[in-house]
Amino acid sequence: MGVAQVVIVGRPNVGKSSLFNWIINRRVAIVDDQAGVTRDRLTQLMCVGDRYFELVDTGGIGIEDVDNLTSHIEEQIETAIESANIILFVVDTRDGLVPLDEDVAKRLRYTKVPVICVANKTDAEPLDAQANEFYRLGRGKLVRVSTQQNRGKQELLDEIFERLPDETAEGPPPEPMMKVAIVGRRNTGKSTFVNTLAQAERMIVSEVPGTTRDSVDVRFELDGKAFMAIDTPGLRRRKSISTDIDFYSTHRAERSIRRADVVLLFLDATERISKVDKQLCGYIAEQYKPCIFVVNKWDMMAASLPTEKWVHYLRDTFRTMRYAPIAFVTGKTGKNVKALLNHGQMLFKQARTRVSTSDLNRLLKAAIENNPPPLYRNRQPKIYYTTQVGEEPPTVVLFCNQPQAISENYRRYLLGVFRDNLPYAEVPIKLYLRKRESAEPAEAVEGERQPAAK
């Protein structure tokens, strides 16, 4: 049996996403006064006692979506209900019992799994009696909570714990081998690609720009290994961000890049590279994340445009990331998708590789002999030795007499030497320059040296 699913359902604006964030103690779901913000299913692995379960947030039942995506949202809700082991039926104590709550109760009447009625916004004891009217829904146990006042969480977790199936006591599911963030501007085929990976209609796909609003984690398997795909909202130009939802979507996408192991930057083969693509590329570079440029919808252009032309176009546009590999895929059919993921695993492995200090210093010595650093104020800067101090990204420190004397051009030269000769051909390298402390050895690069402890 898989991990138990605890699914949050209810009408719009009863605080389902607030409850989701409150239980997991993280701001994952977008919370806004506007109804219908949540569209796709959001999931988060949780542990209560020795029991593991996935908490699932869903869209509001009965919402009329402004972009005519109501049927898609309903399909996502129905899929969540069908896979649920426990359902949290959320209602609003302040608003009281409304006809739409009764409609939700009717929908859940024939479910065979436990349903816990959660009276949200019960901010203080005087409101407890007001919440009693929800017993009329016939859902048995009523738990009064307030996400704003942090009230009733432990009672709710205890109720969930009591109803979890015993099979979840076996332990947590295997950790994903690699987390892959799928980013790009709107309508580049990101959600279609995620559905192909999951082999299910996991994400809502439509021609409406901005269909995906949250960053959604989707687990999938490839060759017996577990992976995590992070679908992100399509980004807009910063000056076009006009609503809270746009702002939070951008924030979620950037956070997804930060927590990913590898980033897939999706580009539309039928359109030219935009300013948004360049902004995204710049942010990925700032975070030193391994990245693959993914040219999607290639089936629509393969016959009329050779891949070499797109490669030259990308290299000329993204000059600071010439090392990043390029993939041509068709997310809808799955063409080249497996090869893309295999390449992503190669980048993940590169980013986690450590090189010995002696090998680094031999390479640095040869690089300096071949091309010494240019004069600085008529004096030759000295680089004494180097060592790797971190992974993901590979982080290298150069110890020298004057860090400011090493020009940007020379730093790029050294990065190029490292990338050409070390197992970091396709991943970013973080390079720091540090002034050698007076207590450290004065010899220039020879053999293996470790920096003195500070």
N, C-alpha and C positions, 0 to 999 in steps of 0.2 A: 504493500500500500504506500502511496506517496504521502507527502506532507499534508496534514489537515489544512483545510481552507476555512477561515473565519471571515465571512463576507458581510460588509456593511451595506445596508440598503435603506431606502426611505424616499420620501418625496423631496423636491428641491428645497434648499435653504433651511434644512433642519440641523445643519452642522456636521454632516457626515465626514467631510474632509478635515474639519477641525478635530473631530473625534479620532480620525486616523492618525493625524500628526501627534495628538495628545498621547495616544496609547503607545506609539513607537518612540515618542520623545524626540522627534526630529521634524523639521519643516520640509516635508517631501511634497505633499499635495498642495496645490494652489488654493488659497482660501480668499474668497471675494464675495461682496454682497450681491453681485450679479448672479442670478440663477443660471444653472447650466454650464458652469465653468468646467467641471469634470466630465469628460467624455469617455476616455478609455479606462480600463481597469488598472489600478495601481496596486502593487503588491510589495510586502515587506516581511521578511522572515523574523519571527518573534519566538521567544522562549519564556515560558511561565513554569517555574519549578523545573522539572526535568522533561517537560513537554514542549515540543516544537510545533509551530503552526505558521501559516502565511496569512497575514491580515490583508484583506482585499477591499479597496475603496471603489465605489461605482458611481455612475451618474445618477441624477435625480429621476425617480420614476414619475412619469406623467409630464415631463418637461417638453415643451414645444421648442425645438432648437431653432435659433435664428438663421442658421445656415442649412436648414432642411436636412439635418443629420439625425433626426429623431429615431428613425428605424434602425440606424446603425448603433446608436446609443442603447436602444432597447435590446438589440442582439447581444451587446456586451454584458448588459445586466442579466439577461436570461442565461447566458453562458456561465456567469459567476454563480447564480443561484443553483444551477444544475450541478456545479462542481463543489458546492459548499458542504461542509461538515457541521458548521454552526452558522446561523444567520443572526446578525445584530440589526434589529428593526428599530431605526432611530426616529424618534418623534420630538416635537418641540413643546416643552411645558408652557412657555410664554404664550404661544399661539393657541394652545389647547387642541382638542380633538377636532380635525377638519375632515370634510368628505374624502379628500385625497388620501389621508391616512387610512381610512376605511377601505379604499380601493387597493392600497398596498397590502393591507391585511388579507383581503380576499385573494389576492394573487399568491400569498404565502400559505393559504389555508391548507393546501394539499401537499405541501412539502413534507418529507419524511424525516427531516433533520431538526434538531433543537433550534428554536427561535427565542432569542432574548430580546424583550422590548426595552429599549434604552431611552429613557426620558431625559433628553439633553436640555441644557439651559435651565436646570433646576438649581438656581444659583445659591439658594439659602433654604433653611428648614421651613420657613413659612410657605414655600412653594410646594413642599412635599405632598400636602393634601390635594393641591390642584392637579398634581400628576396622576392622582388615583383614577381619574376618568379614563385613562388609557387601558385600564383593566377591561373596559367594554370591548376592546379589540380581541379579547379571548386568546391572548398570547402567553398566559401563565405568568411567570416571574417578571416583575418590573424592577428595573434598576435605575435609580435616579442619579444623574451625573451632571456636572457642569465643567466643561472644558476651560471656560474662562476663570472660574474660581477654584479649579483643580480639586473637584469634589467628586468622590465616589469611584475613583479609578481602581483602587484595590478590590472593592466589592465586585466591580465588573470583571476584573481579571480572575477573581475567584470563581465567578459563575462560568466563565469560559473554561477554566481549568477543569471544573467538575464535569463538563460536557464533552471534553476532547476524547476522541476514541483512543483506546489503549495502544494501538499500533504506533502512535506518535512517540511513545516512550523509547523507541529503538535508538534515537539519537538524531542529530541534525543531518540534512542532506549534504552531499559532498560539496565543498566550496568550489565555485567556478574556477576553472584553470586560468581564465583570462576574462577581463571585463572590456568590452568593446563599445565605445560610444559612436553612434551614427549621427553625424551632424551635417548641416548644410542649410541653404536657404529653403524657402517654401517650394513645395511641389517638385522636389528632385527624386522622389521615390523612396524615401527613407522607411516609411511605415510598410510599404509593399515589400521591401527587402527584409524587414524584421519578420513579417508574416511568412516569408519564404524560409527563413532560418527556423522559425518555430513550427513550421508545417501546420499552421492553424491560422484562423482569422483573429489573431491576437490584438491587432491594432485596427482602428477605423481608417479606411482608405477612401478618399474622395478627391475630386478635382477642386474642392473648396480650399483656397489658401488658408493656412492656419488651423487645419483640422485638429492636429495634435497640439495640445496646450501644455501638458505636463511632460516631464522626463519619466519614461516608463521602463522599468527593468523587466526583461523577458529572458528566462532561463531556457537554454536549448542544449542539445547534445550533438556532438560530431565525433564519429569514430570512437564512441564510448566515453568521451570526455565531456565534462560539464562546462558550459560557457555562459556568460551573461551579456546579452545585447542591451544597450541603453538607447532606446529610441528617444529623440529629442525634438522639441518644437522647431519648426522652420523659422529661421531668423529673418528679421527685416532690418533695413537701414536704421541707424540709431535715430535719425531725425524723423522717421516714420513711426516710432514708438509713441502711441498716443493714449493707451489705456493701461490700467493696472495689470490686466492679463498679459498684454504684450511685454510689460516690464518684467513680470514674474517668469514668463516663458523664457525670456532672454537669460535671466538669472539662473534658471534651472538648467538651461543648455550649457552655460559656462561652468556650472558646478559639475555637470556630468563629464565634461572634458577633464576637469581637475581630478576626478576620482577614477577615470578610466586608465587601463593599462595601454591600450592602443586606440587611436582615433581614426575613424574612416570619414574623410571629408568628401561628401557626396556632391557631384557636379552633374548638371544635366547636359547630355551630349548634344541636345538640340538647341542649346542657348549659349551665348557668350558668357565668359566669366564676369561676375558683377562685383561691385564694391563690397557687398556683403560677404562674398566668398573671400575677398582679400582681408577683410576684417577678421573673419573666422580663422583664416590661416595665420594671421598675426597673433591671435590669442593662443592658438595651439602652440606656436613657436615660443611665446612667452612662458608657457607652462612646461616646455621641454618634453612634450609628449610624442612618442613614435606615431607617425601619421602615414596613411596611404591615401593618395588622391584617387577617388573612385569615380570614374566616368560612367554614369548609369544611363540606361535606355540606349545602349550601344547598338541594339538591333535596328534602331531607326536610322542610324547613320553609317553603319559599317560598309554598306554598298557604295556610298558616295564620298566617304572621307577616310583616307588611310590613317591608321593609328599613329604613324610617325608625325603627321601634321599636328595632331592633338598633343603629342608628347612635347614637340618643340614649342607649341603654344603655352603649355603649362610651365615648362622650364623657363621661358622668357617672362612669364607673368609672375611666378613665385621664385624669384632668384635666390632668396635667402633659404629656400628649402629644396634645393636641387637634389639633395640626397634622398628625398622622400620617394618611394616607389609609386608607380602608377598602375591602376588596374582598370580594365574595361569589362563591364558586366551588364547583364540584363536581370535586374532584381525580380521582375515579374515571373520569368521562366526559370530562374536559378542558374543561368548560364555563367560559368566562371566563378560562381559564388564560393564553392569549396576551395578552389585555388586561392581565392582572395583571403579566406580565413587561414589557410595554411601559411600564407605569406605573413599574415598578422602574427601568427605564432612565432615565426622566425624573428620578427621585430621584437616581440616580447622577450625572446631568449637573448637577443643582442643587448637589450637594455638592462638585463640582469647579469651580464657577464662582468667578471672582475679580472683585471690584468695585473700581473705582479709589478712591484715597484722597479725591479731590476730591468724588466723588459721595457717599461715606460722610459726609464732613464737612458737606456741604449738608443731607443728611437729618438728621444729628444736630443741627445748628443749628436746623432747623425744629422738631424734636421738643422741644428745650429751650425754645424760645420759646413753644410751645404748652402745655407743661407743665413748668415748671422743677423741679429736684430739691427736695424738702422740706428745711426748715432742719435743721441738725445743730448742737446746742448753741448755738442762736440765731444761727447763721451760715449763709450761703448757700454750699453746696459749688460748686466750679467745675470744669467739664469743659472741657478745652482743645481737644482734638482726638482723632481716632480713625483707625485704619488696620487693614486686614486683613493678618494675618501668616501665614495658613495656609488650607489647603483640606482637605476630607475629615476632619473637618468644617470648615465655614467658621469661621475663628477671628478674632475682632475684639478689639482692645485699645483701651480708653479711657484717655486720659491726663488725670489730674485732680489737684487739690491734696491731697485726702484720700480715698483709696479707701474707708476705713471709713465715710465720711459718706454714701456712696451706698447707700441701703437696698435690700433684696431686692425690695421692691415696685417701686421705680423701675427696677431692673435688668430686671425682667420687662416693665415698660412699654417700655423701650428695645428689648428683644428683640422685642416685639410690633410695634413700629414698623419695625424692620429686616425682619422676616418679611413684613409687609404691603407693603413698598415695594421690597424687593430680591428677586432671583430665588432666594429661599430659603423659599418658601411652605410646603413640606412636609418640610423637613429640620431637624435640630437645629443650633443656632448656639452655638458656645462663646464666652463673653464673659469677658474679663479686664479688671480695673481696675489701673492702674499709676500710681504717684505720679510726677508730672513732675519730672525732675531739674532742679536749679537752673540748669544750663547750657542748658536747652532754652528756646525762645521762650515768652514769658508770655502772648501774645495768646490770646484765647478762639477758639472754632471759627470759622475763616474760611478758605475756599479749601483748597488742598492743602498739608499739612504732613507730613513724615516724622519718626518718632521718632529722636532722637540715638542714635548707635551706642554700645553699652556696652562 
